[in-house]
Structures are given as structure tokens and as C-alpha cells.
Amino acid sequence: MNTTVIGGGSWGLALSKVLSDNHHNVLVYDINEKTVDNINRLHLCVQLDAYIPKDIKATTNIETAMNHADVVLFVVPTKVLRSALEEALPFIKGAKTFINAAKGIEPESFKRISEIIAEMVPESNIKHIVSLSGPSHAEEVIKGMTTALTAASEDEAAAQFVQSMFHNQQYFRVYSSTDLKGVELGGALKNIFALAAGIIRGQGLGDNALAAFMSRSLVEMHKIYAHLGADPETLYGLSGIGDLIVTCTSEHSRNFQAGYKIGSGKNLEETLKSMTMVVEGIRTTQAAYQLSKVADIDTPIIDAIYDVVFNKIEPKVVLSHLLSRDSKSEDKPK
Ligand SMILES: NC(=O)c1ccc[n+]([C@@H]2O[C@H](COP(=O)([O-])OP(=O)(O)OC[C@H]3O[C@@H](n4cnc5c(N)ncnc54)[C@H](O)[C@@H]3O)[C@@H](O)[C@H]2O)c1
């Protein structure tokens, strides 16, 4: 299978390694010449300081990249997805399977990535759209450490096709799902709560506070799933609670790291400047906050993160506001 990977950053190269281990023919496209040179000459993923298999090749030429592709895997930060698609569109010939492995929701439109692909790519060029999501740090996958993900598509056979592409009996287990909406939402929303978890740790709060925040984060995710028509059961899978756990508790999470710095008193601009990889949670906070206001969904944690990040309110003020709200029942309204 010839797969073109759009985005040769940490996650793009970790997934390229899985495909290469599964004997797929991988060509990576990246706009950054240095990144492409590092892949072709040094076989190196700079962000992770890790070597990748020598058969993974890279190019800055989008026409070459699209000519190679039976399957196109998008792994670019969501804010550049539309421009990456625009570059690729003139060179897509025939119908392709599009896989998305990025995690985000677009502010204003509230669109998930599969919806943006479906909106921008002509129907005749789309065979299937599949999302690959779940608890996964590139740092571990690139070393061949045990990981399990979910491949989701509204078309069950398409989800199973991507499941078989990535499934590796040594270290990479893939489940399939037909709840594309739920799987994409889980991957996107958990980044907001990873920022919150980092802020909590940065403020010096303990395990009790973290566990409380993670549980209440699930409640907010559940409300958004219900509003958008995703299956709430998906929340209890790899792409929901699985990804929430890994991202709220692991030092590898960029969103957690960014939250930690903000919680420890660094300002947002300084923090983002110091991060070498994308922090999707910032943009997703904006999107989820807007959605919760438009749809009148009560999301105190999302509101709190929005206040810290966009209204520049001190984390300790926001935390004390969260704690001083009226007490309420944990039971769901009947
Ligand atoms: N890193 C992880 O562990 C991980 C795990 C799961 C999901 N993700 C998600 O994957 C996405 C990418 O994350 P990452 O960690 O690989 O980011 P990254 O910052 O390491 O890499 C992004 C890459 O995209 C390239 N790029 C930017 N604009 C481009 C364009 N128009 N065309 C082609 N390439 C372009 C950049 O040059 C860079 O190499 C994010 O949505 C992230 O949330 C990351």
C-alpha cells in the first residue's frame, strides 16, 4: 500500500514508522525543507530525537506526494489543515481513502476534521474518511512501545481497512468503531482538559484535585457528545477516557506541559513560544467555549480554561471561583 503522510512532525513520523514496520510504502510530505532533509539524509525525527526506518522517504513537492498516494494520512496541526488540503487538492487523482490523525475542532464552524475534509475535497475524490485516535504519545510509539488506538469511520469496512493497515502484533493494537463523531470529539476535547490538569499541577494541587477534575471533565465531554449526537458509550473507550487519562497524567503531553507552565506563573505567550510542538488545546478551548455558549451547555471547566487562556485571569482566581460555585448533585437531571 502506498501511503502519503501529510505532516512530518512527531506524530506523522511515529505513525510512518508503524506503517513501515507493517511493510507499507510511506512518503512523507512536509512544508519544512529541514524536516524533509532530516528524514531523507539522517532518518531522524528531530522533535523526538529518534531514528526512523530508512525506507521512509520525504518530499516538499506536493504533486509528487499526491501521485504516490493510494491512502492519504493527514497529521498536520488543525489550524493548517485547510491550507494543507488546498495545496493537495489540485493533485488528487481518483478516489482516495483519507485518514486523519490530528486532534482538534475548528473555532467558529465547530467542524471536526473529517467534516472539513468532506467539505473541501470533491466527493468524487473521496473513497472513505477515517479517523485514527486514542491514547498515544509519539515519544512511545516511535520506540515501538505498546499502544492501542481506534480507527473510526461511518463505513465499518473502511474503519476495518485502516485497522488492518496499522495493526501490528508486536506493539500496536487497533480497534475499529463506526462512531466517527465520538472518536474525533474525544481526541479533540481531551486536550482542553490536559491544559486544566497541567494548570492544577502547576498550582501545586494534589492527586485528589486531579482525579476530581478528570471526572468532572468527563461530565462536560458527555454533555457535548449528547448535544452533537455522538454516542456517549464512545466516551468509555480508548478515544475518550483512554486519551483523557494519558493526556492528563503524562509528562509527554504538550497540552499538560503548557498548562503546567501557565499554572506555575508563566504567561501564555512565553509558554507557547517555548513549546516546539503544536498545543492543540488552546484552539480547541476557543471552539468548545464558543459551542457551549451557542448551545447553552453548562461547562464550568471549559469556561475556567477559557478565562485563564483568553481572558488572562490568574489560575488561582479561576480555581477559587470553580470551588465557590453553589453545591450541586452529582446525579444526572432526571
Ligand atoms: N505528538 C503526539 O504524540 C500526537 C499524538 C496524537 C495526535 N497528535 C496530533 O497530531 C497533530 C500533529 O501533531 P504533531 O505532534 O505531529 O505536531 P508537530 O508540531 O510535531 O508537527 C507538525 C508538522 O506539520 C508540518 N506542517 C505544518 N504546516 C504544514 C502544511 N501546510 N503542509 C504540510 N506539513 C505542514 C510542520 O512542518 C511539522 O513538521 C496534532 O493535531 C496533534 O494533536 C499528536
Ligand as a Chemical Component Dictionary entry (heavy atoms), coordinates in Angstrom:
data_LIG
# 
_chem_comp.id                   LIG 
_chem_comp.type                 NON-POLYMER 
_chem_comp.pdbx_formal_charge   0 
_chem_comp.three_letter_code    LIG 
# 
loop_
_chem_comp_atom.comp_id 
_chem_comp_atom.atom_id 
_chem_comp_atom.alt_atom_id 
_chem_comp_atom.type_symbol 
_chem_comp_atom.charge 
_chem_comp_atom.model_Cartn_x 
_chem_comp_atom.model_Cartn_y 
_chem_comp_atom.model_Cartn_z 
_chem_comp_atom.pdbx_ordinal 
LIG N1  N1  N 0  2.667  14.170 19.073 1  
LIG C1  C1  C 0  1.813  13.291 19.545 2  
LIG O1  O1  O 0  2.152  12.485 20.438 3  
LIG C2  C2  C 0  0.431  13.211 18.986 4  
LIG C3  C3  C 0  -0.339 12.079 19.259 5  
LIG C4  C4  C 0  -1.626 12.014 18.751 6  
LIG C5  C5  C 0  -2.132 13.057 17.981 7  
LIG N2  N2  N 1  -1.352 14.144 17.736 8  
LIG C6  C6  C 0  -1.945 15.216 16.907 9  
LIG O2  O2  O 0  -1.297 15.224 15.634 10 
LIG C7  C7  C 0  -1.287 16.561 15.089 11 
LIG C8  C8  C 0  0.145  16.925 14.717 12 
LIG O3  O3  O 0  0.912  16.910 15.906 13 
LIG P1  P1  P 0  2.490  16.725 15.924 14 
LIG O4  O4  O 0  2.833  16.412 17.326 15 
LIG O5  O5  O -1 2.966  15.817 14.856 16 
LIG O6  O6  O 0  2.923  18.226 15.582 17 
LIG P2  P2  P 0  4.383  18.765 15.229 18 
LIG O7  O7  O 0  4.367  20.201 15.578 19 
LIG O8  O8  O 0  5.425  17.862 15.789 20 
LIG O9  O9  O 0  4.469  18.601 13.627 21 
LIG C9  C9  C 0  3.628  19.242 12.699 22 
LIG C10 C10 C 0  4.296  19.126 11.316 23 
LIG O10 O10 O 0  3.397  19.650 10.325 24 
LIG C11 C11 C 0  4.184  20.353 9.378  25 
LIG N3  N3  N 0  3.328  21.279 8.634  26 
LIG C12 C12 C 0  2.843  22.474 9.040  27 
LIG N4  N4  N 0  2.077  23.008 8.059  28 
LIG C13 C13 C 0  2.075  22.115 7.035  29 
LIG C14 C14 C 0  1.470  22.084 5.736  30 
LIG N5  N5  N 0  0.697  23.081 5.299  31 
LIG N6  N6  N 0  1.694  21.016 4.939  32 
LIG C15 C15 C 0  2.493  20.002 5.361  33 
LIG N7  N7  N 0  3.105  19.974 6.571  34 
LIG C16 C16 C 0  2.883  21.017 7.393  35 
LIG C17 C17 C 0  5.249  21.046 10.215 36 
LIG O11 O11 O 0  6.352  21.462 9.426  37 
LIG C18 C18 C 0  5.605  19.923 11.204 38 
LIG O12 O12 O 0  6.643  19.090 10.699 39 
LIG C19 C19 C 0  -1.904 17.444 16.190 40 
LIG O13 O13 O 0  -3.266 17.615 15.921 41 
LIG C20 C20 C 0  -1.741 16.624 17.462 42 
LIG O14 O14 O 0  -2.722 16.922 18.445 43 
LIG C21 C21 C 0  -0.088 14.239 18.210 44 
# 
loop_
_chem_comp_bond.comp_id 
_chem_comp_bond.atom_id_1 
_chem_comp_bond.atom_id_2 
_chem_comp_bond.value_order 
_chem_comp_bond.pdbx_ordinal 
LIG N1  C1  SING 1  
LIG C1  O1  DOUB 2  
LIG C1  C2  SING 3  
LIG C2  C3  SING 4  
LIG C2  C21 DOUB 5  
LIG C3  C4  DOUB 6  
LIG C4  C5  SING 7  
LIG C5  N2  DOUB 8  
LIG N2  C6  SING 9  
LIG N2  C21 SING 10 
LIG C6  O2  SING 11 
LIG C6  C20 SING 12 
LIG O2  C7  SING 13 
LIG C7  C8  SING 14 
LIG C7  C19 SING 15 
LIG C8  O3  SING 16 
LIG O3  P1  SING 17 
LIG P1  O4  DOUB 18 
LIG P1  O5  SING 19 
LIG P1  O6  SING 20 
LIG O6  P2  SING 21 
LIG P2  O7  DOUB 22 
LIG P2  O8  SING 23 
LIG P2  O9  SING 24 
LIG O9  C9  SING 25 
LIG C9  C10 SING 26 
LIG C10 O10 SING 27 
LIG C10 C18 SING 28 
LIG O10 C11 SING 29 
LIG C11 N3  SING 30 
LIG C11 C17 SING 31 
LIG N3  C12 SING 32 
LIG N3  C16 SING 33 
LIG C12 N4  DOUB 34 
LIG N4  C13 SING 35 
LIG C13 C14 SING 36 
LIG C13 C16 DOUB 37 
LIG C14 N5  SING 38 
LIG C14 N6  DOUB 39 
LIG N6  C15 SING 40 
LIG C15 N7  DOUB 41 
LIG N7  C16 SING 42 
LIG C17 O11 SING 43 
LIG C17 C18 SING 44 
LIG C18 O12 SING 45 
LIG C19 O13 SING 46 
LIG C19 C20 SING 47 
LIG C20 O14 SING 48 
# 
